[in-house]
Amino acid sequence: MTSSGPVSTDRETRAFPWAVVAIIAAVGLVLAGALIIWRSGLFVATLDADRVVLGQARSELFAPEVTVPGVVIDMTNTALPSSESGSVSEIHFRNGDPVTSGEVVLLLRNPALEREIADSLVRLGRDSLAIEAQIADLNRRVSDARSQLREISFRKRQAETELERNLVLEQRGFASPARMARLRDEVAFYAAEELDASNVLNAARLDADRRSERLNAAQARLERLSQSIADRLDGLAIRAPGDGQISGLALSVGEPVVAGDVLFTLTEGRPDRVTAQVMESAVHNLSVGLNARLREPHSGELRIEAIDPQARDGIVDVRLIFVSAVPGNLRAGQMVQVAIETEEPRMAITVPFGELVGPDTVWVYNDQSGEAVPRAVRVGRRAGSRIEIVDGLSGDETILVSAPRPVDGLSSVRIRARANP
């Protein structure tokens, strides 16, 4: 009896290579089909231009930022020292009271200063009267010399008119030589008198000018003395230098005060700083002097003023001071978002931050072909709405920032121009 076992085994052995060949052929057909599909553009998406966002890469000064929460604070406390010594005579406000600029908070009394000022005012009044009398005398002398010159000039013109009339009579033989001689002497006399009066007037004017300079200087000194007296008197009335709230006032009526003593503190209520809360792990990137800015909806430039050396629950307080005008809509205690630079600005290539940027790819758009293709890049740090591209992109290329549909797995994205209406 013949066995059939070995024949079946040989048949299976001969069929195995053909199965492998069939599998390889099938895989090849699949790959070839995929390649044909790839080249035919079946892995290419077409999007409308008005539904995508393009952005421009550019080379610019770049400073990485960290955005943290902060609170607006007020540190505009002004200590008010006394400019004069004396004793408290009146107190118009107490701690916690609001005041407006210029209001008298308290009054001081200084009898010695008041007597000194009274004596100075008497001397000031006497000297002012003397100067006014001298100025009046100068003006009177000039006025008298001018009046005398005017009178003599008038008489001279009369004598000249009479002489001219008699010259006509003399030509006709009706004027005596004696009369003509007297008229000529009279004209010569008034001419000499006019010259003398003119010299007197000029001398009076010169003297008035010289003395006026000295008098004006004396008047200026008196005005400065008067202002000094007014300032010292005003120094006894302690006024608020601005709007705010009184604090630190510990005086009572009758208490003595020495010039330079701090009388009270005025909290003006103007926000001028922000305290930001930064994670302890990020503080090592910060240093005093680095720039910062308020994030929208607010705006304003700040600079790091101080960094708290102690962390509380993993949070470090960083105090920033405004270096630009404080926005008028900010109030003490208001919460804000602060973008703080973590290093000095440097040149870098940046692109707008979007959903299609990173972590290791950007889509570079070609304006000539109207297509965007993926490119491998190395992404750096972010600052606001832009992010640094460390490698893989030049500073004049356009990228696809966002699209209305996913683009993963595509070979390219065609941007279809908007049709003209």
Salt bridges, closest charged atoms under 4 A:
ASP48 OD1 - ARG416 NE 2.88
ASP50 OD2 - ARG418 NE 3.97
GLU60 OE1 - ARG58 NE 2.70
GLU60 OE2 - ARG386 NE 3.08
GLU65 OE1 - ARG293 NH2 2.98
GLU84 OE2 - ARG232 NE 3.26
GLU90 OE1 - HIS92 NE2 2.80
GLU114 OE2 - ARG109 NE 3.18
GLU116 OE2 - ARG232 NH1 3.17
ASP137 OD1 - ARG140 NH2 2.56
GLU151 OE2 - ARG155 NE 3.02
GLU160 OE2 - LYS156 NZ 3.88
GLU162 OE2 - ARG165 NH2 2.56
GLU162 OE2 - ARG179 NH2 2.78
GLU170 OE1 - ARG184 NH2 3.61
GLU186 OE1 - ARG182 NH1 3.81
GLU194 OE1 - LYS156 NZ 2.80
ASP207 OD2 - ARG141 NH1 2.94
ASP234 OD1 - ARG239 NE 3.18
GLU268 OE1 - ARG270 NH1 2.26
ASP272 OD2 - ARG273 NH1 2.38
GLU305 OE1 - ARG273 NE 2.74
GLU305 OE1 - ARG319 NE 2.72
ASP308 OD2 - ARG312 NH1 3.35
ASP317 OD2 - ARG312 NH2 2.56
GLU343 OE2 - ARG346 NE 2.55
GLU343 OE1 - ARG381 NH1 3.31
GLU371 OE2 - ARG414 NE 2.95
GLU388 OE2 - ARG346 NH1 2.82
GLU397 OE2 - ARG375 NH2 2.91
